[in-house]
Amino acid sequence: MRFLRSAKVVVGLSILVLFVLVALFGPLIAPHSADWQASTSAFAAQPPSSRFWLGTDVQQHDLFSQLLSGGRDILLISLMAGVVATLLSVLIGVTAGYVGGIVDDLLSALSNIFLALPGLLILMVVLKALPQNMTSNPVTIGAVIALTAWAWGARVLRAQTLTLRNQDYVEAARVIGERKPRIILFEIVPNLLPILASSFIFTVIYGIGTYATLAWLGLVGGNTVTWGTMLFNAQNYGALISGWWWWYAPPALCVAAVGVALALLNFGIDEIINPRLTSARGSRGHRVRFVLGLTPVVRTPAPLAGTDLPLELPEEAAK
């Protein structure tokens, strides 16, 4: 219940649940299919009306139906990228931090290489080499995006593992003869869950933005209608120049709204889990006000000479 007391968590979770429901049931409640055309002879985008709530594109596709149907693939791809990238970051980062030695040097060098390489350029090269049917497969695209998203999380997990591998409970597990995989899985990884949650959420955000960019560039999608392909078609037909805002604004706002929801959810969880941020709040969730430039100091009265009486805080300081 602590998570539901945070306004950021509530707002972010509400927006995210809304878009998940749209992704699951959007194609079922859409007025038409994504490839349905109102007319095959007209070649002009129609503005929003009572018949078409978000208007049509130049090929007379119902944009509202496409918007409801286009969220499923992008959420599935970003979720797939987040899961695969998180697993890779745990496997490489935690192993490098715990084992050390030559293994740490090799895995750290691999992480640094992927951090230095331009991720979008690598994705463009890899996707260009894939056949057309594979660039329309959400699982394949999610796995390819994960290849450029795991390095940052692995770097952070390695640094945190270096501080945990010499803790008493890890030493105790090592002394009683526990094997390294079990120590990593049951002793170290559970203490990295806050970092894993943050890394997973930001990887999902990265996957959403990356897929939308790749679809906008025409590298993925094919015949599948997504929010990214809607932006790609709007760019090709000059929707921005022609003033057809109903073509590109709704899918762009949906991509931005999902990213904002995940960011709010991550910030809210961090405020609850992070002890430094938690200590800056009162017992009822109200933020404590500090005066800029002044450090609060609690003054206690000096004990009487020759007495062993315990110190008592003043009433105002205790509050």
C-alpha positions as CSV (number, residue, x, y, z in Angstrom):
1,M,0.0,0.0,0.0
2,R,3.0,2.4,0.4
3,F,3.3,2.6,-3.4
4,L,-0.3,3.7,-3.8
5,R,0.3,6.7,-1.4
6,S,2.7,8.2,-4.0
7,A,0.9,10.5,-6.5
8,K,3.5,9.7,-9.1
9,V,2.9,6.0,-8.8
10,V,-0.9,6.4,-9.0
11,V,-0.8,8.7,-12.0
12,G,1.8,6.7,-13.9
13,L,0.1,3.4,-13.1
14,S,-3.3,4.7,-14.1
15,I,-2.0,5.9,-17.5
16,L,-0.1,2.7,-18.1
17,V,-3.1,0.5,-17.3
18,L,-5.2,2.6,-19.7
19,F,-2.8,2.0,-22.5
20,V,-2.4,-1.7,-21.7
21,L,-6.2,-2.1,-21.9
22,V,-6.2,-0.2,-25.2
23,A,-3.5,-2.5,-26.5
24,L,-5.4,-5.6,-25.4
25,F,-8.9,-4.7,-26.4
26,G,-8.3,-1.8,-28.9
27,P,-8.5,-4.0,-32.1
28,L,-11.8,-5.5,-30.7
29,I,-13.6,-2.2,-30.0
30,A,-12.2,-0.4,-33.1
31,P,-15.0,0.7,-35.5
32,H,-13.1,-0.7,-38.4
33,S,-10.0,-2.8,-39.2
34,A,-6.7,-1.0,-39.6
35,D,-6.6,-1.5,-43.4
36,W,-10.3,-0.5,-43.9
37,Q,-10.9,2.3,-46.5
38,A,-13.9,4.6,-46.6
39,S,-13.3,5.2,-50.3
40,T,-10.9,4.0,-53.0
41,S,-11.3,7.0,-55.3
42,A,-10.9,10.0,-53.0
43,F,-7.3,11.2,-52.3
44,A,-7.6,13.8,-49.5
45,A,-7.4,13.6,-45.7
46,Q,-10.7,14.2,-44.0
47,P,-10.7,16.2,-40.7
48,P,-12.2,14.7,-37.5
49,S,-16.0,14.4,-37.6
50,S,-18.9,12.5,-36.0
51,R,-18.3,9.7,-38.5
52,F,-14.5,9.6,-38.1
53,W,-13.4,10.8,-34.7
54,L,-9.8,11.3,-35.7
55,G,-10.4,11.9,-39.4
56,T,-8.8,9.9,-42.2
57,D,-5.5,9.8,-44.0
58,V,-5.2,10.4,-47.8
59,Q,-6.0,6.8,-48.4
60,Q,-9.2,7.1,-46.5
61,H,-8.1,4.9,-43.6
62,D,-9.9,5.5,-40.3
63,L,-7.2,6.9,-38.1
64,F,-9.1,6.3,-34.8
65,S,-9.2,2.6,-35.7
66,Q,-5.5,2.6,-36.5
67,L,-4.7,4.3,-33.3
68,L,-6.6,1.7,-31.3
69,S,-4.9,-1.2,-33.2
70,G,-1.4,0.3,-33.3
71,G,-0.5,0.2,-29.6
72,R,-0.3,-3.6,-29.2
73,D,2.9,-4.2,-31.2
74,I,4.8,-1.2,-29.8
75,L,4.1,-2.2,-26.2
76,L,4.9,-5.8,-26.9
77,I,8.2,-4.9,-28.5
78,S,9.2,-2.5,-25.7
79,L,8.3,-5.1,-23.1
80,M,10.3,-7.8,-24.9
81,A,13.3,-5.4,-25.2
82,G,13.1,-4.6,-21.5
83,V,13.0,-8.3,-20.4
84,V,15.8,-9.4,-22.7
85,A,18.0,-6.4,-21.9
86,T,17.5,-6.8,-18.1
87,L,18.4,-10.5,-18.3
88,L,21.5,-9.7,-20.2
89,S,22.5,-6.9,-17.9
90,V,22.1,-9.2,-14.8
91,L,24.0,-12.0,-16.5
92,I,26.9,-9.9,-17.6
93,G,27.0,-7.1,-14.9
94,V,26.5,-9.3,-11.8
95,T,28.8,-12.0,-13.1
96,A,31.6,-9.5,-13.8
97,G,31.2,-7.8,-10.4
98,Y,31.2,-11.0,-8.4
99,V,33.7,-13.2,-10.2
100,G,36.3,-10.4,-10.9
101,G,39.7,-11.1,-12.4
102,I,40.0,-11.7,-16.1
103,V,36.2,-12.4,-16.4
104,D,35.5,-8.9,-15.1
105,D,38.0,-7.4,-17.5
106,L,36.5,-9.1,-20.5
107,L,32.8,-8.5,-19.6
108,S,33.6,-4.9,-18.7
109,A,35.3,-4.4,-22.0
110,L,32.3,-5.8,-23.8
111,S,30.0,-3.4,-22.0
112,N,32.2,-0.5,-22.8
113,I,32.2,-1.4,-26.5
114,F,28.4,-1.4,-26.6
115,L,28.2,1.8,-24.6
116,A,30.6,3.5,-27.1
117,L,28.9,2.3,-30.3
118,P,25.9,4.4,-31.6
119,G,22.9,2.2,-30.9
120,L,20.6,3.6,-33.5
121,L,23.2,3.2,-36.2
122,I,23.7,-0.5,-35.2
123,L,20.0,-1.1,-35.3
124,M,19.7,0.4,-38.7
125,V,22.5,-1.8,-40.1
126,V,21.1,-5.0,-38.4
127,L,17.5,-4.4,-39.5
128,K,18.6,-3.6,-43.1
129,A,20.3,-7.1,-43.3
130,L,17.2,-8.9,-42.0
131,P,14.5,-10.1,-44.5
132,Q,11.2,-8.3,-44.7
133,N,9.2,-10.9,-42.8
134,M,11.5,-10.7,-39.8
135,T,11.3,-6.9,-39.5
136,S,7.6,-7.3,-39.0
137,N,8.0,-9.8,-36.2
138,P,7.6,-8.1,-32.7
139,V,9.8,-10.7,-31.0
140,T,12.6,-10.3,-33.4
141,I,12.5,-6.5,-33.2
142,G,12.4,-6.5,-29.4
143,A,15.4,-8.8,-29.3
144,V,17.4,-6.6,-31.7
145,I,16.6,-3.5,-29.7
146,A,17.7,-5.3,-26.5
147,L,21.1,-5.8,-28.0
148,T,21.8,-2.1,-27.7
149,A,20.0,-1.5,-24.4
150,W,21.7,-3.9,-21.9
151,A,25.1,-2.2,-21.5
152,W,24.1,0.7,-19.3
153,G,22.2,-1.6,-16.8
154,A,25.1,-4.1,-16.8
155,R,27.5,-1.3,-15.9
156,V,25.4,-0.1,-13.0
157,L,24.8,-3.7,-11.7
158,R,28.5,-4.4,-11.8
159,A,29.3,-1.4,-9.7
160,Q,26.7,-2.3,-7.1
161,T,27.8,-6.0,-7.0
162,L,31.3,-4.9,-6.2
163,T,29.9,-3.3,-3.0
164,L,27.8,-6.4,-2.1
165,R,30.2,-9.2,-2.7
166,N,32.2,-8.6,0.5
167,Q,29.1,-8.2,2.8
168,D,28.8,-10.5,5.8
169,Y,25.9,-12.6,4.4
170,V,27.8,-13.2,1.2
171,E,30.9,-14.2,3.1
172,A,28.8,-16.6,5.2
173,A,27.2,-18.2,2.2
174,R,30.7,-18.6,0.7
175,V,32.1,-20.2,3.9
176,I,29.4,-22.8,4.2
177,G,30.2,-23.9,0.6
178,E,27.5,-22.4,-1.5
179,R,28.3,-22.3,-5.2
180,K,28.8,-19.1,-7.1
181,P,25.6,-19.3,-9.2
182,R,23.5,-19.8,-6.1
183,I,25.2,-17.0,-4.2
184,I,24.6,-14.7,-7.2
185,L,21.0,-15.7,-7.6
186,F,19.8,-15.9,-4.0
187,E,22.1,-13.6,-2.1
188,I,23.1,-10.7,-4.5
189,V,20.3,-10.4,-7.0
190,P,17.5,-9.9,-4.4
191,N,19.4,-6.9,-3.0
192,L,19.6,-5.4,-6.5
193,L,15.8,-5.4,-7.1
194,P,15.4,-1.6,-6.9
195,I,18.1,-1.1,-9.5
196,L,16.7,-3.9,-11.7
197,A,13.2,-2.3,-11.5
198,S,14.6,1.1,-12.5
199,S,16.7,-0.4,-15.3
200,F,13.8,-2.4,-16.7
201,I,11.4,0.6,-16.7
202,F,14.0,2.8,-18.5
203,T,14.8,0.1,-21.0
204,V,11.0,-0.2,-21.8
205,I,11.0,3.6,-22.3
206,Y,14.1,3.3,-24.6
207,G,12.4,0.5,-26.5
208,I,9.3,2.6,-27.1
209,G,11.2,5.5,-28.4
210,T,13.6,3.4,-30.5
211,Y,10.8,1.4,-32.2
212,A,8.9,4.6,-32.9
213,T,12.0,6.1,-34.4
214,L,12.8,3.0,-36.5
215,A,9.2,2.8,-37.7
216,W,9.2,6.6,-38.5
217,L,12.3,5.9,-40.6
218,G,10.6,3.1,-42.4
219,L,12.9,0.3,-41.2
220,V,10.4,-1.8,-39.4
221,G,6.7,-2.4,-39.6
222,G,6.0,-3.5,-43.1
223,N,2.3,-4.0,-43.5
224,T,1.6,-3.8,-39.7
225,V,-0.1,-0.7,-38.5
226,T,1.5,0.8,-35.4
227,W,1.9,4.3,-33.9
228,G,5.3,4.5,-35.6
229,T,4.1,3.5,-39.0
230,M,1.3,6.1,-38.7
231,L,4.0,8.8,-38.2
232,F,6.0,7.3,-41.1
233,N,3.0,7.6,-43.4
234,A,2.1,11.1,-42.2
235,Q,5.7,12.1,-43.0
236,N,5.6,10.6,-46.5
237,Y,2.4,12.3,-47.5
238,G,3.4,15.7,-46.0
239,A,0.8,15.8,-43.2
240,L,2.8,18.4,-41.3
241,I,3.1,20.7,-44.3
242,S,-0.5,20.3,-45.2
243,G,-1.7,21.0,-41.7
244,W,-3.3,17.5,-41.2
245,W,-2.6,17.5,-37.4
246,W,-5.1,14.7,-36.7
247,W,-2.8,12.3,-38.6
248,Y,0.5,12.7,-36.7
249,A,-0.5,14.3,-33.3
250,P,-2.5,11.4,-31.8
251,P,0.1,8.7,-32.3
252,A,2.9,11.1,-31.2
253,L,0.9,12.0,-28.0
254,C,0.3,8.3,-27.3
255,V,4.0,7.5,-27.5
256,A,4.8,10.4,-25.2
257,A,2.1,9.5,-22.7
258,V,3.4,6.0,-22.3
259,G,6.9,7.3,-21.8
260,V,5.7,9.8,-19.2
261,A,3.7,7.1,-17.4
262,L,6.7,4.8,-17.1
263,A,8.9,7.7,-16.0
264,L,6.4,8.7,-13.2
265,L,6.1,5.1,-12.1
266,N,9.9,4.8,-11.9
267,F,10.4,8.1,-10.0
268,G,7.6,7.2,-7.6
269,I,9.1,3.8,-6.8
270,D,12.5,5.3,-6.4
271,E,11.2,7.8,-3.8
272,I,9.7,5.0,-1.8
273,I,12.6,2.5,-2.0
274,N,15.5,5.0,-1.9
275,P,16.2,5.7,1.9
276,R,17.7,9.1,1.1
277,L,14.5,10.3,-0.6
278,T,12.3,8.5,2.0
279,S,14.0,10.3,4.9
280,A,13.2,13.7,3.3
281,R,9.5,13.0,3.8
282,G,7.4,13.1,6.9
283,S,5.6,10.2,8.5
284,R,2.4,11.0,6.6
285,G,4.0,11.5,3.2
286,H,4.4,15.3,3.5
287,R,7.7,16.7,2.3
288,V,9.8,18.4,5.0
289,R,10.6,22.0,4.2
290,F,14.3,23.0,4.6
291,V,15.7,26.5,4.4
292,L,18.2,26.8,1.6
293,G,21.7,27.3,2.9
294,L,21.0,26.3,6.5
295,T,21.7,22.9,8.0
296,P,19.2,21.9,10.8
297,V,21.0,21.2,14.0
298,V,19.4,19.6,17.1
299,R,20.8,21.1,20.2
300,T,20.6,19.1,23.4
301,P,21.2,20.4,27.0
302,A,24.5,19.4,28.6
303,P,24.2,16.9,31.4
304,L,24.8,18.0,34.9
305,A,28.2,17.3,36.4
306,G,28.4,14.1,38.4
307,T,25.0,12.8,37.3
308,D,24.2,9.9,35.0
309,L,20.8,11.2,33.9
310,P,20.0,10.4,30.2
311,L,19.7,13.3,27.8
312,E,16.3,14.4,26.8
313,L,15.5,16.2,23.6
314,P,13.6,19.5,23.8
315,E,9.9,19.2,22.9
316,E,10.4,21.3,19.7
317,A,13.4,19.3,18.6
318,A,11.6,16.0,19.2
319,K,8.7,17.1,17.0
